[in-house]
Amino acid sequence: RLLSLGRDRYWRQFAVSRLPKKKASQFLDVATGTDDVSIEIVKQHSPGTKIIAVDFSEEMLKRGREKIADLNYQDQIELRHGDATSLPFEDKVFDAAIIAFGIRNVPDYKKGIMEMARVIKKGGRVVILEFTSVQSRFFQWIFRLYLEKILPFLGGIISGRKTAYKYLSDSVIDFPNAEDLKQIMETAGLQDVTYYKLTFSVVTVHVGEK
């Protein structure tokens, strides 16, 4: 949470609030990590909502299962091993698909977005929460200073993994800006793509419909 400065909970809440609200929905949480997004969906939606959460990392899935068991959410959240670029589902299965802070780490993120578009129903929604480039010159300078210098330094001290935080900062800088990501989503077949910039544009929530 060094990069988010503790704002990640609010960002997830906002992203989840963009999901369609209807009874007995079935959502897909891609690159779920430790299931923070899936848990937030349970909190915001009706008891009949079902979430299938996928991740490529078995270690993350193990930690996620423990967290879900502690919260007694097993009836609503199902965890599966899965690759974001080749989702193990038929076409048009889900009411919506969401990915939070994960698409940036997918080697072929364009294909990952196409896969999310493939598995949602017509009228369904894809929601992407991700760090994005800050457009304001003043805040851009501050943000890049934090990403390139301060974050790896602090991350190295706290976790002893300076290289991991260096990758994190580099991946944020190299990721498409909000407008470019919108165009990528449109190319994947999504319509009415909109985006919301949060916290001085540090993160952006993109929403597209099929």
N, C-alpha and C positions, 0 to 999 in steps of 0.2 A: 504493500500500500504506500510505499515511498513515492511512487510516481503520481498517485492520485491525491496525496496529502489528506487522506481520509474521506474524500468526496465520492469514492466509488459506490458506496451504498446508495446515495441519492441518485447517481447516474443509472444504476441498475433499476431502481424503482421507476425512474422516468421511462427507461426503455421498455420495461414490462408493461407500463401503463399504455403503451402504443399498441399492444396486442389487442385483437378483437375481443369484445366482451359478449359472450353468448354462452348459454348453458351447454354442458357436456362437450366442451371443446377438447380437442387433442392437439397438443403443441409439441414441437421438436426443439430441444435445446442442444445446439451443436457446439462442440468443444466445451463441454460443460464444466471441466475442471473439478472443483469441489462442490458443484451444484448450487452455488449461490443464486444463480438466475432461476433455476427450477424451484427453489425454495421460495423465492420472491413471487413467482407465479402462483404457487399454492396460497400464499398470503393474500394476493389480490383477487383471485378468481374463486368461482363457486366450487363447492365440494365435489361436484361431478367432473371437474376438469382433470384430464390425464396428461402427464408429461413423459415423453421418452427423451432421455438425456444420453447423448453419445459423446465419447471421448476416445482419442487414439491411445491414451496412456492408461495402462492397467493400474498403475500406482494411484493416479488421480481417481479412477473409478472406485478403488478400494477405500480411499479416504472419503469419497462421496457417499458410498454405501453406509459407512459408519455414521456420518453426519445425519443421513436420512433416517437411519434406525434410531438414533438418539431423539429425533424429532417426531418419530412415529408417522412418517410420511410415505411409508412403503406402498400404501394402497394407491397413491396418486403419482408417484415418481418411479419410473422404471429406468435403470441404467443399463446401457449396452456399449460394448466395444464397437467403435466405428470410425471410418476414415471420412473426413469432411469432403474429400474429392470423389468419393464413391460410396454414398450413403446406402446402407443395406435395407432400403425400403422401396416399395412400388411407387409409381407415379400417383400424385394427387391423393395423398393419405392424410395430411395434416391441415388443420385450420390456419396454422401459422408456424413459422420457423424463426428462431432467434439465435443470435450468436453475440457474445459479449467479450470483447478483448481477446478474440480468438482468430478472427479472419486474417489479421495481420501476420499470424504465425503459420497459416496454411501455405505451403510452397506454391501451389497454383490457386491463389485466392479467387481468380475469375471462375475457375471450374467449381470451386466451393460454392460460390454464389449461384451458379447455374444449377448445382445439385439441390440447393435449398429451394430454388424456384420450381424445380421439377417435382419435388415431393409434396408441395402444398396444393390444396384444392383451388379450383378457379374461384376467384374472389378472396383467396387467402392472402396472407401477408408475410413478408420477410422483414425482420427488424435486425439492424446491425448497429451495435454499440462499439465504438473504437476510438482510440486516440488519433487525432488528426493534426495537421500542421496549423499553427496559429497564423492568421493572416495579418493582423496588426503588426506593423514593423516594430513598435516598441515592445509589445508582449512577445513577439517572435524572438527578439533578441534575448529577453529574459528566459523564455521557455527553452531555447536552444542552449543557453548557458547552463540551465538546470539539467537538461538532458545529457549534454556532452561532458560536463565537468562535475557538477555537484552530485547528481544521481549515482554515477558509477563509484564515486569516492565514498559517499555515505553507504551505498549498498555493500561495498567491499568491507567497510568497517563492521557493519551490523551483521552481515551474513557470511562474510569471508568469500563471497563469490562475485568479485568485481567484474569478471568476464561476462557473467549472465546479465548484469545490469548494463554493461556496455552493449550487448546484443539488443537489449530492450530499447535503449535510447536510439541505436542505429535503425532498428526496425520501425520505430515511430517516425523518424525523420524521412525514411525512404518510402513510407506508405503513401498512396495517392491522397490528394487533398479532397475535401468534401464534394466539390463539383465533379471531379474526375471519378470518384466512387459512385456518384449518382449515375453518371453515364455508363459505367460498367454494369450497374444493376439494370439499367434500361436495355443494354445489349443482351443481358441474360433473360430478357423477356418480361421484366417487371414494369408496371405502369404506375403513373401518378406518383413517381418517386419524390419524396420530400425529405428534408433533413433539418435537424434541430441542433444548433451549436450551444454547448453548455460550458459554464465556467471559463469565460474568456476564450471560447473556441478550443479549449484543450481537448475536449472530446466532442464527437458528433454522433447523433442517433439518426440513422437513415431508415426510412420506411418505404417499402414498395409493395404494390399489390399485383396479383396475377389476373 
